[in-house]
Amino acid sequence: MKIALIKERKNPPDRRVVLTPAQAKELMEQFPGLEIVAETSDIRAYSDYEYRQAGVKVVDDVSDADVLLGVKEVPVDALIPHKKYFFFSHTIKKQPYNRKLLRAILDKNITLFDHETIVDEKGKRLVAFGYYAGVVGAYNTIRTYGKKSGLFDIPRAIDLKDKAALIKTLKGIKHLLPPIKIVLTGKGRVGNGAKEILDAMELKEVSPEDFLNKTFDEPVYTQIDVDWYNKHKEGKPFDFQEFFTKPENFEGDFEKFTKVADIYIAGHFYGQGAPYILTRKHLQAPDNRIKVVGDISCDINGPVATTIKASTIADPIYGYDPATGQEIDYKNDNAIACMTVDNLPNEIARDASEGFGQNFEKYIIPAFFNGDKDGILQRAKMTENGQLTERFKYLQDYVDGQE
């Protein structure tokens, strides 16, 4: 069996890899029938030289590989027919901008395994970059506050070596902050990655109740789950199971936080049909206090009204005018400064790749050699023989252009 690590071709470039040189070497030693090659690349976080040093062949042509591993979407003209591919296709939510990609995958008889669909029998994600998105997203949000307020200016995350360097840079920033309040939504990988950064800054964590009702003489933050920013339309007690299965029974309840929070870090997962969280109405209210939004989740024109576009690593901050809903200079007095970079883990690409690869090495590669005894590959398989698999038949109207 031959696996190829493909060159990332999406623009802007992504430096992450599915398997590091050391991980590729370990896998070839563990599975004697496995050969891993790397398509030559001048952009990835690990150089061609590092792969060669680990005993991984670096090649110009990967068309003889059985399985191709990438991170971001593969451009349509670069797809090799009749292959098995792993990458983030960004199609499972029926994203309009990738409809042509999914059509091409079907037309070219490609078997697609989307990283996002790789789950255990309970539906828990097995491989993800979310934790690293949270780490970088929180760092970038603090950096955005510094630039918006003029209180401090710290380097971009991508200009620092790794997570440890981010944390070192943030040491002491607490003493430059006024007694602001930061609200963080999400308690999954993303939210907990962001929390780790806030904790490393030695910011005080307070309960949601105290956050809403008390004043403090130092900067504080609170981390909230969906039950704090949604409520049942009929006034019933919040039920997590009902929320995730029948989100239409609920409405947003985030406004109480906009009245007291200065910074909002969005690290939640947003499901289809769920209520919007931060709305234009909230932001236009005279008692809205939020001046900085770091939307790590980055659903454009979605649950966070300020996220009108994805920003870039090169130009990470833009301003949002609550009165018009349009982009303005983030330093404008009326502007809310927004950070919506959609490939945050790319800023600490080596750390992120190593973490992602550990789980890929642990769960995915063995499935090819043990008959997929846990059903991991079967559950993750989106397309086969030019058709959507049963689990993903819901995408048919999207493919047909009716959605």
C-alpha positions in Angstrom: 0.0 0.0 0.0 1.4 3.4 -1.0 0.3 6.6 0.7 1.3 10.1 -0.6 1.5 13.3 1.4 0.3 15.8 -1.3 1.5 19.4 -1.8 -1.1 21.9 -0.6 -2.2 23.9 -3.6 -5.0 26.1 -2.1 -4.4 29.8 -1.9 -3.4 31.3 0.6 -0.8 28.5 1.1 -1.2 26.2 4.0 1.9 24.9 5.7 0.4 22.0 7.7 0.8 18.3 7.0 -1.2 15.2 7.9 1.9 13.3 9.0 5.3 14.6 10.2 8.5 13.0 9.0 8.9 11.2 12.3 5.4 9.9 12.2 5.7 8.7 8.6 8.9 6.8 9.6 7.2 5.2 12.6 4.2 4.0 10.5 6.5 2.4 7.8 8.3 0.6 10.6 5.0 -0.5 12.2 3.4 -1.7 8.9 6.0 -3.4 6.7 3.7 -3.4 3.7 3.3 0.4 3.9 5.2 2.9 1.8 4.8 6.6 2.4 6.1 9.3 0.0 5.9 13.0 0.1 5.1 15.2 -3.0 7.8 17.8 -3.2 6.7 21.1 -1.7 8.4 24.4 -0.9 5.7 25.6 1.5 5.1 22.9 4.1 6.3 23.3 7.6 8.5 20.3 7.3 11.0 20.5 4.4 11.7 18.0 1.7 15.1 17.5 3.4 13.5 16.5 6.7 11.3 13.9 5.0 14.3 12.4 3.2 16.2 12.3 6.5 13.4 10.3 8.0 13.5 7.8 5.1 10.5 9.1 3.2 10.9 9.4 -0.5 10.2 12.9 -2.0 8.7 12.6 -5.4 7.3 14.9 -8.2 4.5 12.5 -9.2 2.1 10.9 -6.8 -0.2 9.3 -9.4 0.9 5.8 -8.5 -0.2 6.2 -4.8 -3.3 4.4 -3.5 -4.2 7.0 -0.9 -3.5 10.7 -1.0 -3.4 12.8 2.2 -3.9 16.5 2.3 -5.1 19.2 4.6 -7.1 21.9 2.7 -9.3 21.5 -0.4 -7.6 20.1 -3.5 -8.2 22.2 -6.6 -10.4 20.5 -9.1 -7.8 20.4 -11.8 -5.3 18.8 -9.4 -7.6 15.9 -8.5 -6.4 12.5 -9.7 -9.3 10.2 -10.8 -10.0 6.9 -9.1 -8.0 7.6 -6.0 -8.7 7.6 -2.3 -8.3 11.1 -0.8 -8.3 12.5 2.7 -8.7 16.3 3.1 -11.0 18.9 4.5 -13.5 19.4 1.7 -15.7 21.9 3.5 -18.8 20.5 1.8 -20.7 18.7 4.6 -22.5 21.9 5.6 -23.4 22.4 1.9 -21.0 25.2 1.5 -21.9 26.8 -1.9 -18.3 27.7 -2.7 -17.3 24.1 -2.8 -20.2 22.6 -4.7 -18.0 22.3 -7.9 -15.4 20.4 -5.9 -17.8 17.7 -4.6 -19.2 17.4 -8.1 -15.7 16.9 -9.5 -14.9 14.3 -6.9 -18.0 12.3 -7.9 -17.3 12.8 -11.6 -13.7 11.6 -11.2 -14.8 8.5 -9.2 -12.8 9.6 -6.2 -13.3 8.0 -2.8 -13.3 10.9 -0.4 -12.7 10.7 3.3 -13.2 14.1 4.8 -11.1 14.7 8.0 -14.2 16.2 9.6 -16.2 13.0 9.1 -13.7 10.8 10.8 -15.5 9.9 14.0 -15.8 7.0 16.5 -19.0 5.0 17.0 -20.4 7.8 19.2 -19.8 10.5 16.7 -16.8 12.0 18.4 -14.2 13.5 16.1 -10.9 11.6 16.0 -8.7 14.0 14.1 -8.9 17.7 14.3 -6.9 21.0 14.4 -9.5 22.7 16.6 -7.3 22.9 19.7 -4.6 24.7 17.8 -7.2 27.0 16.2 -8.3 27.9 19.7 -4.7 28.6 20.9 -3.9 30.8 18.0 -7.3 32.4 17.9 -7.1 33.5 21.5 -3.6 34.9 21.0 -4.7 36.8 17.9 -7.8 38.2 19.7 -5.6 39.6 22.6 -3.3 41.0 19.9 -6.3 42.6 18.2 -7.4 44.2 21.5 -3.9 45.6 21.9 -3.9 47.2 18.5 -7.5 48.4 18.7 -6.9 50.0 22.1 -3.4 51.2 21.4 -2.2 49.7 24.7 0.3 47.3 23.3 1.5 45.7 20.1 2.8 42.1 20.0 4.1 40.0 17.1 1.8 38.0 14.8 1.6 34.3 15.8 3.1 33.2 12.5 6.2 35.1 13.3 6.8 33.1 16.5 8.2 29.6 16.7 5.5 27.6 18.5 2.8 27.6 21.2 5.4 28.1 23.9 6.6 31.3 22.2 3.0 32.6 22.1 2.6 32.0 25.8 6.0 33.6 26.5 5.0 36.7 24.5 1.7 37.1 26.4 3.4 36.9 29.8 3.0 40.3 31.5 0.2 41.5 29.1 -2.3 41.1 32.0 -0.7 44.1 33.7 -1.3 46.3 30.6 -5.0 45.5 30.5 -7.7 47.5 32.2 -10.4 45.6 34.1 -12.0 44.3 30.9 -14.3 41.3 30.6 -13.8 38.5 28.0 -16.6 36.0 27.1 -15.6 32.8 25.5 -18.2 30.5 23.8 -17.5 26.8 23.4 -16.2 24.0 25.6 -14.8 21.7 22.9 -11.4 21.5 21.5 -11.5 25.0 20.1 -12.8 26.6 23.3 -10.4 24.7 25.5 -7.5 25.7 23.3 -8.5 29.3 23.8 -9.0 28.8 27.5 -5.4 27.5 27.8 -4.1 30.8 26.4 -6.2 32.9 28.8 -5.1 30.8 31.7 -1.5 31.1 30.6 -1.9 34.9 30.8 -3.0 34.4 34.4 -6.4 36.0 33.7 -9.0 35.3 36.4 -11.8 33.0 35.4 -15.2 33.8 36.9 -18.6 32.1 36.8 -21.1 33.3 34.2 -23.3 34.6 37.0 -20.5 36.7 38.5 -19.4 37.8 35.0 -22.9 39.2 34.3 -23.6 40.7 37.8 -20.3 41.8 39.4 -17.6 44.3 38.7 -13.9 43.5 39.0 -10.7 45.5 39.5 -8.8 43.2 37.1 -9.3 41.6 33.7 -11.5 38.5 33.9 -13.0 35.9 31.5 -15.8 33.4 31.6 -16.2 30.3 29.4 -19.8 29.4 28.5 -21.6 26.5 26.8 -24.8 26.6 24.7 -27.1 26.7 27.7 -25.9 30.2 28.6 -26.5 31.8 25.2 -29.7 30.0 24.1 -33.1 29.6 25.7 -36.2 27.6 25.0 -38.9 29.6 23.1 -41.5 28.3 25.5 -39.6 29.1 28.6 -38.9 25.4 29.4 -35.6 24.4 31.2 -32.7 24.0 28.9 -32.2 20.5 27.6 -29.0 19.8 25.7 -30.4 16.8 23.8 -33.4 18.8 22.6 -31.1 21.7 21.6 -28.9 19.5 19.4 -31.8 17.6 17.8 -34.4 20.3 17.6 -32.5 23.7 17.6 -35.6 25.4 16.1 -37.2 25.2 19.5 -34.7 27.6 20.9 -33.8 31.3 20.5 -30.6 33.2 21.1 -29.9 34.6 24.6 -26.5 36.2 24.2 -27.6 39.8 24.6 -27.0 39.9 28.3 -23.3 39.2 27.6 -23.0 42.0 25.1 -24.0 44.5 27.8 -21.0 43.6 30.0 -18.3 42.0 27.8 -15.6 44.0 26.1 -14.2 41.1 24.1 -16.0 38.1 22.6 -14.0 35.0 21.6 -16.2 32.6 19.5 -14.9 29.0 19.9 -18.2 27.2 19.6 -19.4 24.6 17.1 -22.4 26.0 15.2 -25.0 23.5 14.0 -27.4 24.1 11.1 -30.7 25.5 12.3 -29.3 26.8 15.7 -30.2 30.4 16.7 -27.7 33.1 15.8 -25.6 34.2 18.7 -24.3 37.8 18.2 -26.8 39.7 16.0 -26.8 43.1 14.3 -29.5 44.1 16.7 -27.3 43.3 19.7 -24.5 45.3 18.2 -26.6 48.3 17.4 -28.0 48.5 20.9 -26.8 51.6 22.8 -25.6 49.5 25.8 -23.5 47.1 23.6 -20.0 47.1 25.1 -18.2 44.6 22.8 -15.4 46.3 20.9 -13.3 43.2 19.8 -14.5 39.9 18.3 -12.2 37.0 17.7 -14.3 34.5 15.7 -12.3 31.3 15.6 -15.2 29.3 14.2 -15.5 31.8 11.3 -18.9 30.9 9.8 -19.2 33.8 7.3 -22.6 35.6 7.4 -23.5 33.1 10.2 -24.2 33.2 13.9 -21.7 36.0 14.6 -22.9 39.1 12.7 -19.4 40.8 12.6 -18.0 37.9 10.6 -18.7 39.3 7.1 -15.6 37.8 5.7 -12.6 35.6 6.5 -9.5 37.6 7.3 -6.0 36.4 6.5 -2.8 35.7 8.4 -1.2 38.5 6.4 -4.1 41.0 7.2 -5.9 39.5 10.2 -8.0 42.5 11.5 -10.8 44.4 9.9 -13.4 46.8 11.3 -17.1 46.2 11.5 -19.5 49.2 11.6 -22.6 48.2 13.7 -24.7 50.9 12.1 -24.3 49.7 8.5 -23.0 46.1 8.8 -20.2 47.1 6.5 -16.4 46.9 6.8 -14.5 50.0 8.0 -11.1 50.8 9.4 -10.8 48.9 12.7 -9.3 51.9 14.4 -12.4 54.0 13.7 -14.0 54.9 17.0 -17.3 53.3 15.9 -15.7 50.1 14.7 -15.7 46.7 16.3 -12.3 45.1 15.6 -12.7 41.6 14.1 -10.2 38.7 13.8 -11.7 36.0 11.5 -8.7 34.1 10.2 -10.0 30.8 8.9 -6.7 28.8 8.9 -5.4 29.7 12.4 -3.5 26.4 13.1 -1.3 27.3 10.0 0.3 30.0 12.2 1.9 27.3 14.4 2.0 24.7 11.7 4.6 22.4 13.1 2.8 22.1 16.5 -0.5 21.7 14.8 0.7 19.1 12.4 2.3 17.0 15.1 -0.9 17.0 17.2 -3.1 16.1 14.2 -0.7 13.5 13.0 -0.6 11.7 16.4 -4.2 10.8 16.1 -4.1 10.1 12.4 -1.3 7.7 13.1 -3.2 6.2 16.0 -6.7 5.7 14.5 -6.7 6.0 10.7 -3.7 4.3 9.3 -4.2 1.1 11.4 -7.8 0.9 10.0 -6.3 0.1 6.6 -4.5 -2.9 8.0 -7.0 -4.3 10.5 -10.0 -4.6 8.2 -11.4 -1.4 9.5 -12.7 -3.4 12.5 -14.0 -0.2 14.3 -15.8 1.1 11.2 -13.8 4.3 11.1 -13.2 4.4 7.4 -16.7 3.2 6.6 -18.2 6.0 8.6 -15.9 8.7 7.1 -16.3 7.6 3.5 -18.4 10.3 1.7 -18.2 9.2 -1.9 -17.6 5.9 -3.6 -18.1 4.6 -7.2 -19.2 8.1 -8.3 -22.0 8.2 -5.7 -22.6 9.7 -2.3 -22.5 7.0 0.4 -25.7 6.4 2.4 -24.6 8.5 5.3 -24.1 11.5 3.0 -27.1 11.2 0.8 -28.4 14.4 2.3 -25.9 16.2 0.1 -27.5 15.1 -3.1 -29.7 18.2 -3.5 -26.6 20.3 -2.9 -24.7 18.4 -5.6 -27.6 18.8 -8.0 -27.7 22.5 -7.4 -31.1 22.5 -5.6 -29.7 23.6 -2.2 
